[in-house]
Every structure is written in C-alpha cells, then in structure tokens.
Amino acid sequence: MRSLAEKVKGTGGLDRILGIGLGVLAVAFLVVGRWDLSVGVAVGAVLGWVLLDAVRITWAVFIVAFVIPVTIDFGYPTNPSYTLLLLLFVLAVWGRLLRAERDGWRPNVILAVLVLPLCGLISGLVHWHGVKPIVVGLAPLACVGVLCWHVIEEARRDRQLIIRIAEWLTWFSVPVAAFAKYQTITLSWPIFDQLAYHWTYTSAFDATRAVGISGHPIIYGSFAMAMALIALTIRGKYWYVPVVANLVGLVLSGTRSAWVGIALALALWVLLQWRTISWRGVGSAILIATTALMLVAVKPSTFSFITTAAPGPTWFPGSPTTPTPAPGAGTSPPGSSGPAKGPADPVGAAESRISDPLQSASANARFARISVVWNGITRDWSTVVFGNGPESNVRYLERFAIGDGEAQVFDNTYLTFWYNYGLLGLAGLLSLLTVLWWRLRSVTTRILLVGLAAQIFFFDAWLWLGAVAVFVLAVALAGDTRRSTGQPAATPPRQWSAEGRSLTR
C-alpha cells in the first residue's frame, strides 16, 4: 500500500496534469453556475492530495475536527457528526495502511483501541435491539480509538509533528477568540445564524454566549480550555498571546463545565510545578488574568459604529424553515423574542452563570436527567452490569422526551455510558482514562485529560468532534517523556523541553 502511494507521488508530471485538469473542471462548473459541483471537485482534489501522505493526514484530522462545525449541514447524506466521523475514520485507517509496511502493527495499541467497542458489543448482544443500534452506537468509539492509534504512531515517528500542529492550533485560536468577542458584542453568530440546521445552534438560543467556529458554546469552551492549557505548557514563542486569547474565549463561551475543567487542570499544573513557583511567576499569572478580564469586559459602547440590538437569525434562501431537530437539541421553538436586546455585558453574563448555578435551568435539567438515567440503570441486575444496549439513551428520549425545553440528551458522558453499556463499559472507560493518565507522563497530556474528564461529566461528548479532538490531541502530545520501551527518552528538542515550564522560566 505504501509503495503504491510512493509510485503515485513519484509521477510529478501526472500530478501536474491531473491538477490542471481538476482546476479546469472546477472553473467550468462555476461558469455554468454549478458552484456545488465546483466545490465538490475542489474538496475531492484536496482529499486525494491529503491521502498520499500520512503527515498530511495527521494535519487534516485536526483541521477537520476543530474547523468544520457539526452544527451546519452541507448536504451530508446523514447526520453531520456521523459523516465527519466517517471521514476521520477513513483518514486514520488509510494513514495506518500507508505506514504498515515499515511500522508493522502493535498488538497492545490495537487492543487498547478495541476495549470500548468490545464492551459496547457485549452490551448489545446481551440486550439485543438489532444490528443498526450496535453499528451506530459503536462507530464513534471505534473512530476515536483509530484516531488515537494513528496520531500516537505518528508522534512516535516524529514528535515535533504533533508539537507543530499543537502550536499552529493555539495561534489559530487567537482569531477565533476575536470572532467570539465579535459575537458577544453584536449579539449574533454570523454564518452560524444563517446556516445552522436547527435554531438551537443559532444566537436565538443564547446570544450572550460565544461559539467561536465550533457552532456550540460548550464545544467552543472545550476548545478554548485546551488551547489555553497547551499554550501554557508547551511555551512556544509569545505563548502568552494565545493563553490570554483563549481565557477570553473561555469566559465568553459561558461554559461552566470548561471553567471547572480548566480550574482543576491548572490546580494540577501548579501542584506539578510548585517547586519552581516564584513571585515573578505569580506576577505574570496576575498580569495574564487581568489582561484577559479587561478584554472580556469591553462593551459595545466602546465601539460606536456597532449596532447593539441585533435581529434574530436570518435563514439563507433554501435553508429549512422548520428544520428537523438535531440529536441533542431542544424542541421548543425560538418564538419571536430572538436574541437579547440592548448592550451586551460579558462580565455580568459570566457572573450570572456563577452566582447561583444550582438554580439555573440547565443545572435543574441535569439533576432531572440524573434521576432518569439512574432509574434506567438500576432496573435490574443485567442493566447494572451490561446496560441497556447501544443507543438506548436515544431510544428512551425518542419515546419519552423530557419536556423542559432543554437539550434531549442525558448530559453526562459517564452516566450515558453506564446506561448504554453497563458497569462493564463504564469500568472500561474509567480504566482507559486512568491508565492513560498514569502511563503518559507528559504534563500537557495529564492536565488536558483532567480538564476534559471533568468537563464531560456535564455533557455527552462522543458526537462532538471538537471534544473528541481534544482527547486525541492530549494523547498525541504524550510522546515527549518516554520511549515505547518505557525507558527515559533522549534530551528532547528545544520546543518540547519547554513543556511544563513554570511561569518563572
């Protein structure tokens, strides 16, 4: 397979001819007014170019996962999350096939990839509901496992590749944070308001919260949390810029689960670095936090040219006026109120989400869902041990919708996993997270795992590619400290040795 790819890459003249031909075809489609076919040709050409090299595939995995929102349907044949998961699965599998001849297959890694899908398969066999729920329920688990397998192997080959990707992502997150600030100033989500396939993925749902380019405030919060932690620990050039930008984005997202996650992650980081803490480091931390707070506090009145009363979302021609509710979306219509009117107050919005969280609608909804999930788990001994089978949470919510206007999900990855796959599956998930945290000694990996493990207690993560990509990136960044034999690694390059530095260095 690898030799075939090398032969294809070696035909430089053929590449140029093929590229020119595809370019002419794309232009021809544009001339006749078929922009959709032109875009299809361009996407196909880029995908073909990516598939010729495993390094390009690794870049593409993270770009697709972090950049393409699943709240917009570009005409996919099925739900956007499943379509993009399939794309990532194909990319990762093809990347492993390109490397198979040289790298071989590591049984221990493959076994780790199969742990969660096998637990789900056992649950599906015990509580049989057909083949389709098993395939649909286990597909995300298999995809995440294969993605981790691919990036771990690529990190073993070139540790600096993952560092370059991570640093690029932290700098990419800076303009994303600026876009998030614009969203809270104008009380609108440009592009997402026009193209989202359900109203709950527009600013009509909550215009005081930013979504960046993730399409959902919780996923943007996860992204901002991860980028802030990566920039802080990897310490590339001018690392404090992406740290400040992502702290701003994290506050603007209004995502309390990510706030809890980053608080625990930073506490762990300080614990690991306590010997090197100095007054200079404390002063730097205060300066960073103060700068971020000042940027958050900027209000629309600062910019006289910006209108502070934004209308509700305007759908593009041809977009659905009564879209099918998305998985995990609320069912209540937006009504005529639209986004909040008047000047935005980002600090006040953040304070209101902290002041009395137990009385908020989302908190009450989560407590109600815990009761529902627990009743389903404890129905009898078989549901405790083996769960109710893959996709059981979806079947339950389709039959007995929770009528509180909130998202029709259980909003807790651990409880949802237990409900579907039983103690067997939950033990597999917790064991996998524990083993990864224990064996992967990278500071960046550990604090990312702690932050994400805390955050997914408050939402279902599997079909949100942004959250999945944070986990995959965390695992990939573990290649700095030990070789596969378990022996100490050689002295790492400058960029990598900067990981885990305290603010004093």
C-alpha positions as CSV (number, residue, x, y, z in Angstrom):
1,M,0.0,0.0,0.0
2,R,2.8,2.4,0.9
3,S,4.7,1.6,-2.3
4,L,1.6,2.3,-4.3
5,A,1.3,5.7,-2.7
6,E,5.0,6.4,-3.4
7,K,4.5,5.4,-7.1
8,V,1.6,7.8,-7.4
9,K,3.6,10.6,-5.7
10,G,6.6,9.9,-7.9
11,T,4.7,10.8,-11.1
12,G,5.3,14.5,-10.9
13,G,4.2,15.2,-14.5
14,L,1.0,13.2,-14.0
15,D,0.3,15.2,-10.8
16,R,0.5,18.5,-12.6
17,I,-1.7,17.3,-15.5
18,L,-4.3,15.9,-13.1
19,G,-4.2,19.1,-11.0
20,I,-4.7,21.3,-14.1
21,G,-7.5,19.1,-15.3
22,L,-9.3,19.3,-12.0
23,G,-8.8,23.1,-11.9
24,V,-10.3,23.5,-15.3
25,L,-13.2,21.3,-14.4
26,A,-13.9,23.3,-11.2
27,V,-13.8,26.6,-13.2
28,A,-16.1,25.1,-15.9
29,F,-18.7,24.2,-13.2
30,L,-18.5,27.7,-11.8
31,V,-19.1,29.2,-15.3
32,V,-22.3,27.2,-15.8
33,G,-23.5,28.1,-12.3
34,R,-23.0,24.8,-10.6
35,W,-20.9,26.1,-7.6
36,D,-21.9,22.9,-5.6
37,L,-20.2,20.7,-8.2
38,S,-17.2,23.0,-8.3
39,V,-16.8,22.8,-4.6
40,G,-17.1,19.0,-4.8
41,V,-14.3,18.8,-7.3
42,A,-12.1,21.1,-5.2
43,V,-12.8,19.1,-2.0
44,G,-12.2,15.8,-3.8
45,A,-8.9,17.1,-5.2
46,V,-7.7,18.2,-1.7
47,L,-8.8,15.0,-0.1
48,G,-6.9,13.0,-2.8
49,W,-3.7,15.1,-2.2
50,V,-4.0,14.6,1.6
51,L,-4.4,10.8,1.3
52,L,-1.0,10.5,-0.4
53,D,0.9,11.3,2.8
54,A,0.5,10.2,6.4
55,V,1.8,13.5,7.7
56,R,-0.8,15.4,5.7
57,I,-3.5,13.0,7.0
58,T,-2.5,13.9,10.6
59,W,-2.8,17.6,9.9
60,A,-6.1,17.0,8.2
61,V,-7.5,15.1,11.1
62,F,-7.2,18.0,13.5
63,I,-8.2,20.6,10.9
64,V,-11.4,18.8,10.1
65,A,-12.2,18.1,13.8
66,F,-11.6,21.6,15.0
67,V,-12.6,23.7,12.0
68,I,-15.7,22.1,10.4
69,P,-18.7,22.6,12.8
70,V,-21.2,19.8,13.1
71,T,-24.0,22.3,13.6
72,I,-24.0,23.1,9.9
73,D,-25.3,20.6,7.3
74,F,-23.5,21.0,4.0
75,G,-25.8,18.5,2.4
76,Y,-24.3,15.4,4.0
77,P,-26.0,12.1,3.4
78,T,-26.5,11.6,7.1
79,N,-26.1,13.5,10.4
80,P,-23.1,15.8,10.1
81,S,-21.4,14.3,13.2
82,Y,-21.5,10.8,11.7
83,T,-20.4,12.0,8.3
84,L,-17.3,13.7,9.6
85,L,-16.6,10.9,12.0
86,L,-16.6,8.5,9.0
87,L,-14.2,10.9,7.1
88,L,-11.8,11.0,10.1
89,F,-12.0,7.2,10.4
90,V,-11.1,6.7,6.7
91,L,-8.3,9.2,7.0
92,A,-6.8,7.5,10.1
93,V,-7.2,4.0,8.7
94,W,-5.6,5.0,5.4
95,G,-2.7,6.6,7.3
96,R,-2.1,3.4,9.2
97,L,-2.1,1.4,5.9
98,L,0.5,3.8,4.4
99,R,2.8,3.1,7.4
100,A,2.0,-0.6,7.8
101,E,4.9,-1.9,5.8
102,R,7.5,0.0,7.8
103,D,5.9,0.3,11.2
104,G,4.1,-3.0,11.5
105,W,1.1,-3.5,13.8
106,R,1.5,-3.1,17.6
107,P,-1.0,-5.6,19.3
108,N,-1.1,-3.7,22.6
109,V,-2.2,-0.4,20.9
110,I,-4.8,-2.3,18.8
111,L,-6.1,-3.9,21.9
112,A,-6.5,-0.6,23.6
113,V,-8.4,0.7,20.6
114,L,-10.8,-2.2,20.8
115,V,-11.6,-2.0,24.5
116,L,-14.6,0.3,24.4
117,P,-16.1,-1.1,21.2
118,L,-15.9,-4.6,22.6
119,C,-17.6,-3.5,25.8
120,G,-20.4,-2.0,23.8
121,L,-20.7,-5.1,21.6
122,I,-21.1,-7.3,24.7
123,S,-23.9,-5.0,25.9
124,G,-25.6,-5.1,22.5
125,L,-25.6,-8.9,22.5
126,V,-27.0,-9.1,26.0
127,H,-29.8,-6.6,25.2
128,W,-30.4,-7.2,21.6
129,H,-32.2,-4.5,19.6
130,G,-30.8,-5.3,16.2
131,V,-27.7,-4.7,14.2
132,K,-28.3,-1.0,13.4
133,P,-28.1,0.3,17.0
134,I,-24.8,-1.6,17.6
135,V,-23.2,-0.2,14.4
136,V,-24.4,3.4,15.1
137,G,-23.6,3.2,18.8
138,L,-20.1,1.7,18.4
139,A,-19.0,3.8,15.4
140,P,-17.9,6.8,17.4
141,L,-16.0,4.6,19.9
142,A,-14.2,2.9,17.1
143,C,-13.4,6.1,15.4
144,V,-11.9,7.7,18.5
145,G,-9.8,4.6,19.1
146,V,-8.4,4.5,15.5
147,L,-7.7,8.3,15.6
148,C,-5.7,7.9,18.8
149,W,-3.9,4.9,17.2
150,H,-2.9,6.9,14.2
151,V,-1.7,10.1,16.0
152,I,0.2,8.1,18.6
153,E,2.1,6.2,15.9
154,E,2.8,9.4,14.0
155,A,4.0,11.0,17.2
156,R,6.4,8.1,17.7
157,R,7.9,8.7,14.3
158,D,8.1,12.5,14.6
159,R,7.5,14.0,18.0
160,Q,7.9,17.5,16.6
161,L,5.0,17.0,14.1
162,I,2.4,17.0,16.9
163,I,4.1,20.0,18.6
164,R,3.9,21.9,15.3
165,I,0.2,21.0,14.9
166,A,-0.5,22.0,18.6
167,E,1.3,25.3,18.3
168,W,-0.5,26.1,15.0
169,L,-3.8,25.4,16.7
170,T,-3.0,27.7,19.6
171,W,-2.3,30.6,17.2
172,F,-5.3,29.7,15.0
173,S,-7.4,30.0,18.2
174,V,-6.4,33.7,18.5
175,P,-8.5,35.0,15.6
176,V,-11.2,32.5,16.7
177,A,-11.3,34.3,20.1
178,A,-11.5,37.6,18.3
179,F,-14.5,36.3,16.4
180,A,-16.0,35.1,19.7
181,K,-15.7,38.6,21.1
182,Y,-17.4,40.0,18.0
183,Q,-20.3,37.5,18.5
184,T,-21.0,38.8,22.1
185,I,-20.7,42.4,21.0
186,T,-23.2,42.1,18.2
187,L,-25.4,39.5,19.9
188,S,-25.3,37.4,16.8
189,W,-23.4,34.4,15.4
190,P,-22.5,35.3,11.8
191,I,-22.6,32.3,9.5
192,F,-24.0,30.0,12.1
193,D,-27.2,32.0,12.4
194,Q,-27.7,31.7,8.6
195,L,-26.5,28.1,8.0
196,A,-27.3,26.1,11.2
197,Y,-29.7,23.3,10.6
198,H,-31.6,23.8,13.9
199,W,-32.4,27.0,15.7
200,T,-30.7,25.8,18.9
201,Y,-27.4,26.2,17.1
202,T,-28.0,29.9,16.5
203,S,-27.8,33.0,18.7
204,A,-31.5,32.8,19.2
205,F,-30.8,30.1,21.8
206,D,-28.5,32.3,23.9
207,A,-26.9,35.4,22.3
208,T,-24.8,36.2,25.4
209,R,-22.6,33.2,24.8
210,A,-19.9,32.9,22.1
211,V,-19.4,29.8,19.9
212,G,-16.3,30.7,18.1
213,I,-16.3,28.5,15.0
214,S,-17.4,25.4,16.9
215,G,-21.1,26.1,16.5
216,H,-21.9,25.4,20.2
217,P,-20.7,27.3,23.3
218,I,-19.9,24.1,25.2
219,I,-17.6,22.8,22.4
220,Y,-16.0,26.2,22.0
221,G,-15.4,26.2,25.7
222,S,-13.7,22.8,25.4
223,F,-11.5,24.1,22.5
224,A,-10.6,27.3,24.4
225,M,-9.7,25.4,27.5
226,A,-7.5,23.0,25.6
227,M,-5.7,25.7,23.6
228,A,-5.0,27.8,26.8
229,L,-3.5,24.8,28.6
230,I,-1.5,23.7,25.6
231,A,0.0,27.2,25.0
232,L,0.7,27.5,28.8
233,T,2.7,24.2,28.9
234,I,4.3,23.9,25.5
235,R,5.5,27.6,25.8
236,G,6.2,28.5,22.1
237,K,7.2,31.9,21.1
238,Y,4.9,34.6,22.5
239,W,2.9,31.8,24.3
240,Y,1.1,34.3,26.5
241,V,-0.8,35.7,23.5
242,P,-2.9,32.5,22.8
243,V,-3.2,32.0,26.6
244,V,-4.9,35.4,27.0
245,A,-7.0,35.0,23.9
246,N,-8.3,31.6,25.0
247,L,-9.0,32.7,28.5
248,V,-11.1,35.5,27.0
249,G,-12.9,33.0,24.7
250,L,-13.4,30.6,27.6
251,V,-15.2,33.3,29.7
252,L,-17.3,34.4,26.7
253,S,-18.4,30.9,25.9
254,G,-20.2,30.8,29.3
255,T,-19.3,27.1,29.6
256,R,-19.2,26.3,33.3
257,S,-18.1,22.8,32.7
258,A,-15.0,24.1,30.9
259,W,-14.4,26.5,33.7
260,V,-14.4,23.6,36.2
261,G,-12.2,21.6,33.9
262,I,-9.5,24.4,33.5
263,A,-9.6,25.1,37.2
264,L,-8.8,21.5,38.1
265,A,-6.2,21.3,35.3
266,L,-4.4,24.5,36.5
267,A,-4.5,23.2,40.1
268,L,-2.8,20.0,38.9
269,W,-0.3,22.1,36.9
270,V,0.6,24.2,39.9
271,L,1.0,21.1,42.0
272,L,3.4,19.6,39.5
273,Q,5.3,22.8,39.2
274,W,5.2,24.0,42.8
275,R,9.0,23.9,43.4
276,T,9.6,26.5,40.7
277,I,6.9,29.0,41.6
278,S,8.2,32.4,42.4
279,W,6.9,35.9,42.9
280,R,7.8,36.7,39.3
281,G,5.7,33.8,38.1
282,V,2.8,34.9,40.3
283,G,3.0,38.4,39.0
284,S,3.0,37.1,35.4
285,A,-0.1,35.0,36.1
286,I,-1.9,38.0,37.6
287,L,-1.0,40.1,34.6
288,I,-2.3,37.5,32.2
289,A,-5.6,37.1,34.1
290,T,-6.0,40.9,34.4
291,T,-5.4,41.4,30.7
292,A,-7.9,38.7,29.8
293,L,-10.5,40.2,32.2
294,M,-10.1,43.6,30.6
295,L,-10.6,42.2,27.1
296,V,-13.7,40.3,28.3
297,A,-15.1,43.5,29.9
298,V,-15.0,45.6,26.7
299,K,-18.6,46.6,25.9
300,P,-20.4,47.6,22.7
301,S,-20.5,51.3,23.8
302,T,-16.7,51.3,23.2
303,F,-17.4,50.9,19.5
304,S,-19.9,53.5,18.4
305,F,-20.1,52.0,14.9
306,I,-21.5,48.7,16.1
307,T,-25.3,48.3,16.5
308,T,-26.1,46.7,19.8
309,A,-29.6,45.5,19.0
310,A,-29.2,42.6,16.7
311,P,-32.2,40.9,14.9
312,G,-32.8,37.2,15.2
313,P,-31.2,34.8,12.7
314,T,-32.0,35.2,9.0
315,W,-32.0,32.0,7.1
316,F,-30.4,31.9,3.7
317,P,-32.6,31.1,0.7
318,G,-33.1,27.3,0.5
319,S,-32.3,26.7,4.1
320,P,-35.0,24.8,6.1
321,T,-37.6,27.0,7.8
322,T,-38.7,24.1,10.0
323,P,-35.6,22.0,10.3
324,T,-35.6,18.5,11.8
325,P,-34.4,18.7,15.4
326,A,-30.8,17.7,15.8
327,P,-29.7,15.0,18.1
328,G,-29.3,16.6,21.5
329,A,-31.2,19.7,20.5
330,G,-34.1,21.2,22.4
331,T,-37.5,21.0,20.9
332,S,-39.0,24.4,21.9
333,P,-39.3,26.9,19.1
334,P,-37.4,30.2,19.5
335,G,-40.6,32.3,19.4
336,S,-40.4,35.9,18.4
337,S,-38.1,37.2,21.1
338,G,-34.8,36.4,19.3
339,P,-31.5,37.3,20.8
340,A,-31.3,39.6,23.9
341,K,-31.6,43.3,23.0
342,G,-29.5,46.1,24.3
343,P,-25.8,46.4,25.1
344,A,-24.0,43.2,26.0
345,D,-22.4,42.8,29.4
346,P,-20.0,39.9,29.2
347,V,-18.8,40.2,32.8
348,G,-22.4,40.4,34.1
349,A,-23.3,37.4,31.9
350,A,-20.4,35.4,33.3
351,E,-21.2,36.4,36.9
352,S,-24.8,35.3,36.5
353,R,-23.7,31.9,35.4
354,I,-21.5,31.6,38.5
355,S,-23.6,33.4,41.2
356,D,-26.3,30.7,41.7
357,P,-25.6,27.8,39.3
358,L,-27.8,25.3,41.2
359,Q,-30.9,27.4,40.4
360,S,-30.3,27.7,36.7
361,A,-32.4,25.9,34.2
362,S,-29.5,23.9,32.8
363,A,-28.5,22.7,36.3
364,N,-32.0,21.7,37.1
365,A,-32.3,19.9,33.8
366,R,-29.1,17.9,34.6
367,F,-30.4,16.9,38.0
368,A,-33.7,15.7,36.4
369,R,-31.7,13.7,33.9
370,I,-29.6,12.0,36.5
371,S,-32.8,10.7,38.1
372,V,-34.0,9.3,34.7
373,V,-30.7,7.7,34.0
374,W,-30.3,6.2,37.4
375,N,-33.8,4.6,37.2
376,G,-32.8,3.1,33.8
377,I,-29.5,1.8,35.1
378,T,-30.9,0.1,38.2
379,R,-33.9,-1.5,36.6
380,D,-32.4,-5.0,37.2
381,W,-29.0,-6.6,37.6
382,S,-28.5,-7.0,33.9
383,T,-28.9,-3.3,33.2
384,V,-26.5,-2.5,36.1
385,V,-23.8,-4.8,34.7
386,F,-24.4,-4.7,30.9
387,G,-26.5,-1.6,30.5
388,N,-29.5,-1.3,28.2
389,G,-27.6,-1.7,24.9
390,P,-26.1,0.7,22.4
391,E,-28.2,3.8,21.5
392,S,-30.6,3.0,24.4
393,N,-30.4,6.7,25.5
394,V,-31.6,7.8,22.0
395,R,-34.5,5.3,22.1
396,Y,-35.6,6.4,25.5
397,L,-35.6,10.1,24.6
398,E,-37.5,9.4,21.4
399,R,-40.2,7.7,23.3
400,F,-40.2,9.8,26.5
401,A,-39.0,13.3,25.6
402,I,-38.1,15.4,28.7
403,G,-40.4,18.4,28.4
404,D,-38.2,21.1,29.9
405,G,-37.2,22.8,26.7
406,E,-33.6,21.8,27.2
407,A,-31.4,19.5,25.0
408,Q,-32.8,16.0,24.7
409,V,-29.7,14.3,26.0
410,F,-28.6,12.9,29.3
411,D,-25.8,15.5,29.5
412,N,-23.3,13.3,31.3
413,T,-20.9,11.1,29.4
414,Y,-20.2,8.7,32.3
415,L,-23.9,8.1,33.1
416,T,-24.8,7.8,29.5
417,F,-22.0,5.3,29.1
418,W,-23.2,3.3,32.1
419,Y,-26.9,3.5,30.9
420,N,-25.9,2.1,27.5
421,Y,-23.0,-0.3,28.3
422,G,-23.3,-1.0,32.0
423,L,-20.6,-1.2,34.6
424,L,-18.6,-3.2,32.1
425,G,-18.4,-0.3,29.7
426,L,-18.0,2.3,32.4
427,A,-15.2,0.4,34.0
428,G,-13.5,0.2,30.6
429,L,-13.8,3.9,30.1
430,L,-12.6,4.9,33.5
431,S,-9.7,2.3,33.3
432,L,-8.7,3.7,30.0
433,L,-8.6,7.2,31.2
434,T,-6.7,6.1,34.4
435,V,-4.1,4.1,32.5
436,L,-3.5,6.9,30.0
437,W,-3.1,9.4,32.8
438,W,-0.7,7.1,34.7
439,R,1.5,5.9,31.8
440,L,1.6,9.1,29.7
441,R,3.9,11.3,31.9
442,S,3.6,14.4,29.7
443,V,2.4,17.4,31.8
444,T,0.4,18.7,28.9
445,T,-1.3,15.3,28.4
446,R,-2.1,15.0,32.1
447,I,-3.7,18.3,32.6
448,L,-5.7,18.0,29.3
449,L,-7.0,14.7,30.4
450,V,-8.0,16.0,33.8
451,G,-9.7,19.1,32.3
452,L,-11.6,17.0,29.7
453,A,-12.5,14.3,32.2
454,A,-14.1,16.9,34.4
455,Q,-15.9,18.7,31.6
456,I,-17.6,15.6,30.1
457,F,-19.3,15.0,33.4
458,F,-21.6,17.7,32.2
459,F,-22.3,16.8,28.6
460,D,-22.3,13.9,26.2
461,A,-19.1,14.2,24.2
462,W,-18.9,11.4,21.7
463,L,-20.6,13.1,18.7
464,W,-18.9,16.5,19.2
465,L,-15.8,16.3,17.1
466,G,-14.2,19.3,18.9
467,A,-14.3,17.5,22.2
468,V,-13.1,14.2,20.6
469,A,-10.2,16.0,19.0
470,V,-9.1,17.5,22.4
471,F,-8.8,13.9,23.8
472,V,-6.9,12.7,20.7
473,L,-4.5,15.7,20.8
474,A,-3.9,15.1,24.5
475,V,-2.9,11.5,23.8
476,A,-0.7,12.5,20.9
477,L,1.2,15.1,23.0
478,A,2.4,12.4,25.4
479,G,5.4,11.4,23.2
480,D,7.8,13.7,25.0
481,T,8.9,11.8,28.1
482,R,9.3,8.1,27.4
483,R,10.0,5.8,24.5
484,S,7.8,2.8,23.8
485,T,10.1,0.6,25.9
486,G,9.4,2.6,29.0
487,Q,13.0,3.9,29.2
488,P,13.7,7.7,29.6
489,A,13.8,9.4,26.3
490,A,16.9,11.3,25.0
491,T,17.1,15.0,25.5
492,P,14.2,16.5,23.6
493,P,14.4,19.4,21.2
494,R,14.1,23.0,22.5
495,Q,10.4,23.4,21.8
496,W,9.5,20.1,23.5
497,S,11.7,20.7,26.6
498,A,9.8,23.9,27.2
499,E,6.7,21.8,28.1
500,G,5.7,22.0,31.7
501,R,7.8,25.1,32.4
502,S,6.6,27.3,35.2
503,L,5.9,31.0,34.7
504,T,9.3,31.7,36.2
505,R,11.4,30.5,33.3
